[in-house]
Amino acid sequence: MRRITKKDINLNRLKTGCSPCMNEAKIMKQKISNRKVSEIKINEIKDIVSSMFKKN
């Protein structure tokens, strides 16, 4: 039997992400809705980030 060496995948260089990550990015993009980061209130940013870690 041949041994197969595992390739190290650099996740920072991937052109696409995994589907859960892509879904979360899409949800965050909808919540921000093409506003500049400086226009978003601090509490709203906290809500967006904390919603990523809540279980549905």
N, C-alpha and C positions, 0 to 999 in steps of 0.2 A: 504494500500500500504506500502511496505517496503521501507525504505530509504537505499540507497546504499552509502557507504562511498567511497570517491575517494582515490585511492592509489597514494602516491607520488612516481613518477618514478625518480630515480637518473640516469640522462643521462650519467654520467661518468662511470657507471658500465655496461652499455649495451654492448653486444658483437658485435652487428651490429648497424649501424646508419641509419638515414632516407635516402631515396634514393637520394634527392638532395645533401646531405652532402657526400654520398658515391661517387656520380658522380664528385663532385668537388675534392675530395681526389684522385680519379683516374686520373683526368686531371693534378693535381699538380704532381703526381707521374710520369706521362709521361713527363712533362716539366723538371723535375729534372733528370730523366733517370739514376738512380742508381749512381749518383755522391755524393761525400761527401759534406756536407754543406760548409765546408771550401773551396771547389773548385768552388763554385758558386759565381759569382760576385754580388756585392751589387745592382747594377741596375737591374740585372736579377731577384733578389729576390723581389725587389720593383714591377717589372712588373707582376710577378706571383701573388703576394698578391693583387695588385690593380685590376687584371683581375677577381678576385673573386667578386668584388663589382660593376663591370660594368654590365649594363643591356645589354642583347643580342638583 
